[in-house]
Amino acid sequence: MTSLSGGSDHGDSTVERPPLVCARCGTVSEGPQPTWTCSVENGARHYFCDACSRQNLRSIEGRLDSAWW
């Protein structure tokens, strides 16, 4: 079996990711949030919580090219 350099073959090493923070209201996630919205603006990722995504759904859809809807 081949491993990446510096890695472990035991599978017990976990990569800690920083918590997500909502770019609009500042809510901090507790673990992975599959229902949050991710937006790439000017090459930077911005995450939005469920509540902010719902409140701004029309403006989010309004920015999509017509091919998406």
BAFITI-319751 format. One record per residue (C-alpha): residue number from 0; residue in three letters; x, y, z. Coordinates in Angstrom, 1 decimal. Last residue first. Layout:
BEGIN
<vofi><k>NUM</k><r>ALA</r><c1>X</c1><c2>Y</c2><c3>Z</c3></vofi>
...
END
This chain:
BEGIN
<vofi><k>68</k><r>TRP</r><c1>-33.4</c1><c2>27.7</c2><c3>-14.5</c3></vofi>
<vofi><k>67</k><r>TRP</r><c1>-29.7</c1><c2>27.3</c2><c3>-14.7</c3></vofi>
<vofi><k>66</k><r>ALA</r><c1>-29.5</c1><c2>28.3</c2><c3>-18.4</c3></vofi>
<vofi><k>65</k><r>SER</r><c1>-31.1</c1><c2>31.7</c2><c3>-17.4</c3></vofi>
<vofi><k>64</k><r>ASP</r><c1>-27.8</c1><c2>32.6</c2><c3>-15.8</c3></vofi>
<vofi><k>63</k><r>LEU</r><c1>-28.0</c1><c2>32.8</c2><c3>-12.0</c3></vofi>
<vofi><k>62</k><r>ARG</r><c1>-27.9</c1><c2>36.1</c2><c3>-10.2</c3></vofi>
<vofi><k>61</k><r>GLY</r><c1>-31.7</c1><c2>36.3</c2><c3>-9.8</c3></vofi>
<vofi><k>60</k><r>GLU</r><c1>-31.7</c1><c2>32.9</c2><c3>-8.1</c3></vofi>
<vofi><k>59</k><r>ILE</r><c1>-29.5</c1><c2>34.3</c2><c3>-5.2</c3></vofi>
<vofi><k>58</k><r>SER</r><c1>-31.6</c1><c2>37.4</c2><c3>-5.0</c3></vofi>
<vofi><k>57</k><r>ARG</r><c1>-34.8</c1><c2>35.3</c2><c3>-4.8</c3></vofi>
<vofi><k>56</k><r>LEU</r><c1>-33.3</c1><c2>33.0</c2><c3>-2.2</c3></vofi>
<vofi><k>55</k><r>ASN</r><c1>-32.3</c1><c2>35.7</c2><c3>0.2</c3></vofi>
<vofi><k>54</k><r>GLN</r><c1>-34.3</c1><c2>34.9</c2><c3>3.3</c3></vofi>
<vofi><k>53</k><r>ARG</r><c1>-33.9</c1><c2>31.1</c2><c3>2.7</c3></vofi>
<vofi><k>52</k><r>SER</r><c1>-30.1</c1><c2>31.4</c2><c3>2.3</c3></vofi>
<vofi><k>51</k><r>CYS</r><c1>-29.9</c1><c2>33.5</c2><c3>5.4</c3></vofi>
<vofi><k>50</k><r>ALA</r><c1>-31.9</c1><c2>31.0</c2><c3>7.5</c3></vofi>
<vofi><k>49</k><r>ASP</r><c1>-30.0</c1><c2>28.0</c2><c3>6.2</c3></vofi>
<vofi><k>48</k><r>CYS</r><c1>-26.6</c1><c2>29.5</c2><c3>6.9</c3></vofi>
<vofi><k>47</k><r>PHE</r><c1>-24.5</c1><c2>31.2</c2><c3>4.2</c3></vofi>
<vofi><k>46</k><r>TYR</r><c1>-20.9</c1><c2>30.3</c2><c3>3.2</c3></vofi>
<vofi><k>45</k><r>HIS</r><c1>-18.6</c1><c2>32.6</c2><c3>1.2</c3></vofi>
<vofi><k>44</k><r>ARG</r><c1>-15.8</c1><c2>31.2</c2><c3>-1.0</c3></vofi>
<vofi><k>43</k><r>ALA</r><c1>-13.4</c1><c2>33.6</c2><c3>-2.6</c3></vofi>
<vofi><k>42</k><r>GLY</r><c1>-12.5</c1><c2>33.8</c2><c3>-6.3</c3></vofi>
<vofi><k>41</k><r>ASN</r><c1>-14.3</c1><c2>37.1</c2><c3>-6.9</c3></vofi>
<vofi><k>40</k><r>GLU</r><c1>-17.5</c1><c2>35.6</c2><c3>-5.4</c3></vofi>
<vofi><k>39</k><r>VAL</r><c1>-17.8</c1><c2>31.9</c2><c3>-4.9</c3></vofi>
<vofi><k>38</k><r>SER</r><c1>-21.1</c1><c2>31.1</c2><c3>-3.1</c3></vofi>
<vofi><k>37</k><r>CYS</r><c1>-21.7</c1><c2>28.1</c2><c3>-0.7</c3></vofi>
<vofi><k>36</k><r>THR</r><c1>-25.1</c1><c2>27.5</c2><c3>0.7</c3></vofi>
<vofi><k>35</k><r>TRP</r><c1>-25.6</c1><c2>25.6</c2><c3>3.9</c3></vofi>
<vofi><k>34</k><r>THR</r><c1>-27.6</c1><c2>22.4</c2><c3>3.9</c3></vofi>
<vofi><k>33</k><r>PRO</r><c1>-24.6</c1><c2>20.0</c2><c3>4.1</c3></vofi>
<vofi><k>32</k><r>GLN</r><c1>-23.4</c1><c2>21.7</c2><c3>7.3</c3></vofi>
<vofi><k>31</k><r>PRO</r><c1>-20.4</c1><c2>19.8</c2><c3>8.7</c3></vofi>
<vofi><k>30</k><r>GLY</r><c1>-19.6</c1><c2>20.4</c2><c3>12.4</c3></vofi>
<vofi><k>29</k><r>GLU</r><c1>-21.0</c1><c2>23.0</c2><c3>14.7</c3></vofi>
<vofi><k>28</k><r>SER</r><c1>-21.5</c1><c2>26.0</c2><c3>12.4</c3></vofi>
<vofi><k>27</k><r>VAL</r><c1>-20.9</c1><c2>29.6</c2><c3>13.4</c3></vofi>
<vofi><k>26</k><r>THR</r><c1>-23.6</c1><c2>32.1</c2><c3>12.7</c3></vofi>
<vofi><k>25</k><r>GLY</r><c1>-22.0</c1><c2>35.4</c2><c3>11.5</c3></vofi>
<vofi><k>24</k><r>CYS</r><c1>-25.2</c1><c2>36.9</c2><c3>10.0</c3></vofi>
<vofi><k>23</k><r>ARG</r><c1>-24.2</c1><c2>37.4</c2><c3>6.4</c3></vofi>
<vofi><k>22</k><r>ALA</r><c1>-21.0</c1><c2>35.5</c2><c3>5.7</c3></vofi>
<vofi><k>21</k><r>CYS</r><c1>-22.1</c1><c2>32.6</c2><c3>7.8</c3></vofi>
<vofi><k>20</k><r>VAL</r><c1>-19.1</c1><c2>31.1</c2><c3>9.5</c3></vofi>
<vofi><k>19</k><r>LEU</r><c1>-18.0</c1><c2>27.5</c2><c3>8.8</c3></vofi>
<vofi><k>18</k><r>PRO</r><c1>-15.9</c1><c2>25.8</c2><c3>11.5</c3></vofi>
<vofi><k>17</k><r>PRO</r><c1>-12.2</c1><c2>25.3</c2><c3>10.8</c3></vofi>
<vofi><k>16</k><r>ARG</r><c1>-11.4</c1><c2>21.9</c2><c3>9.4</c3></vofi>
<vofi><k>15</k><r>GLU</r><c1>-9.6</c1><c2>19.4</c2><c3>11.4</c3></vofi>
<vofi><k>14</k><r>VAL</r><c1>-8.0</c1><c2>16.6</c2><c3>9.4</c3></vofi>
<vofi><k>13</k><r>THR</r><c1>-8.2</c1><c2>13.3</c2><c3>11.1</c3></vofi>
<vofi><k>12</k><r>SER</r><c1>-5.4</c1><c2>10.8</c2><c3>11.7</c3></vofi>
<vofi><k>11</k><r>ASP</r><c1>-6.8</c1><c2>7.4</c2><c3>12.7</c3></vofi>
<vofi><k>10</k><r>GLY</r><c1>-6.4</c1><c2>5.8</c2><c3>9.3</c3></vofi>
<vofi><k>9</k><r>HIS</r><c1>-3.6</c1><c2>3.6</c2><c3>10.5</c3></vofi>
<vofi><k>8</k><r>ASP</r><c1>-1.5</c1><c2>4.0</c2><c3>7.4</c3></vofi>
<vofi><k>7</k><r>SER</r><c1>-0.4</c1><c2>7.4</c2><c3>8.5</c3></vofi>
<vofi><k>6</k><r>GLY</r><c1>0.7</c1><c2>10.3</c2><c3>6.3</c3></vofi>
<vofi><k>5</k><r>GLY</r><c1>3.9</c1><c2>12.2</c2><c3>6.2</c3></vofi>
<vofi><k>4</k><r>SER</r><c1>4.4</c1><c2>11.4</c2><c3>2.6</c3></vofi>
<vofi><k>3</k><r>LEU</r><c1>1.2</c1><c2>10.1</c2><c3>1.0</c3></vofi>
<vofi><k>2</k><r>SER</r><c1>0.7</c1><c2>6.4</c2><c3>1.4</c3></vofi>
<vofi><k>1</k><r>THR</r><c1>1.3</c1><c2>3.4</c2><c3>-0.9</c3></vofi>
<vofi><k>0</k><r>MET</r><c1>0.0</c1><c2>0.0</c2><c3>0.0</c3></vofi>
END
